[in-house]
């Protein structure tokens, strides 16, 4: 598949795909007779994995190390596993931080909701009292 199709299917720009290839995150693509990149379908799985690593905050230098180890073959499996285990632990720690932050946000939002309810109840009570006073004045 051409780079434009790969970009469309992965959501990456052609510029990013060329950059990833240049720095070693993607293997060099085969070239067609016209010199244009021609990617195999298998690259989609690899790019999907790289996007997950990026989404979870893996630094590019670690992604490059992983890609290097992957290119060296199956014998690097234990090193790749260790790299992923360390990253997984960082992701779990980050998730715990996010959950704690979410709890703070939820608590703060609840505080505002309760304050708004109290204000609304007060405003409603005030309006009822005004209506009652107005009704009494009208009867007098």
N, C-alpha and C positions, 0 to 999 in steps of 0.2 A: 504494500500500500504506500502511496505517496505521502509526503509529510503533511500535506493539507488534510488528507483523510485521517491520518493519525492524530493531528491536532483536533479535528472535529470530534473524533471518537473518544479522546482522552480529556478534552477540556483544557489542554495545555496549548499555548501559542506555538507556532512554528519556531519562533525565536527561542523560546524556552527549550524546545526539543533539541534544536541545534546546540544550545548552550550545554544542556545535559550531556549531549554526545561529546562535545569538545572537552568537558572537564572529566569525563569518564563514568558518569552515572548511567549512561546508555552505551551499549556497544555500537561501534561504527556500523552504519547501515550499509547494506549492499547498494550498488549503484546500477541503474539501468544503462542501456546503450547511450542514452543522452546525458548521462552523468548525474541524473537526479536520484535522490535517496529512494530506496525501495525497501520498506520495512515488512518483516514477517509478522503474521498475526500474533505470534507468541510475545511480541514486545508489549502488547496490551496488558498482559498479566503482570509483567515486570513494572510497567509504569504505574499500574494500579497499586502495587505494593509500595513503590517509592512515594506515591501520593499519601498513602496511609502513614508511612514513616514521617513525612513532612507534617501532616496534620497532627500527629502526636508529638511534634516538637523535636524530632531527632535532628541534631545539628548536621549540616551538609557534610562536614568532615567525617562524621560517623557513617553517613550514607555512602560516602565515597569509599570508606574502608570496607563496608559491607559489600559494595559492588566489586571492589578489588578482590576480596576473598571469594566471592561468588564466581568471578572469572577464573580463579585458580582451580576450581573444581570441587568435587565432593569431599576431598580430604580436609577441606577447611570448614566442614560442617560444625565441628565442636566450637570453633572460634566464632562462627556466625551465630550459633545458638547462644553463646555467652554474651555477645554484643546485644542480641535481642533481649536476653534476660535482664541485663543491666538497664536497657532502655525501658522495658516493661515496668521495672521497679520505679523509675523516674515518672513514668506515666501514671502509675498508681498513686504516687505521692502527690502529683499534680491534681489528680482527680479528688483526692482527699482535701486538698487546699480549696479546690473549686466548690466542693460540697459544703465545707465550712463557710465559705464566702456566700454561697447561696442561702444558707441558714440565716446569716446576718441580714442579707437582702430581704428574705421573707419576713423576718422579724420587724425590720424597719417598715416594710410595706404594710404589715398588719397594724403597726402603730399609727400610720397615717389613715388607714381605713377606719380604725376605731375613733380617731380624732374627728374624721369627717362625719361619722355617724353621730357622735356627740354634738357636733356643731349643727348638723341637720335636725336632730331632735330638739335642740335648744331653739333653733329658728322656727321649727314647727310649733313648739310650745308658745313661743312669743307671739306668733301669728294668731294662734287660737285665742290667747289672752286679749290681743288687740280686737279680734272679731267680737269677743264677748263684751268687752268694754264698749265697743261701737254699737253693739246691739242694745245694751243697757241705755246708752246715751240717746239712742233713737227712740226708745220707749218712754223716756222721761219727758 
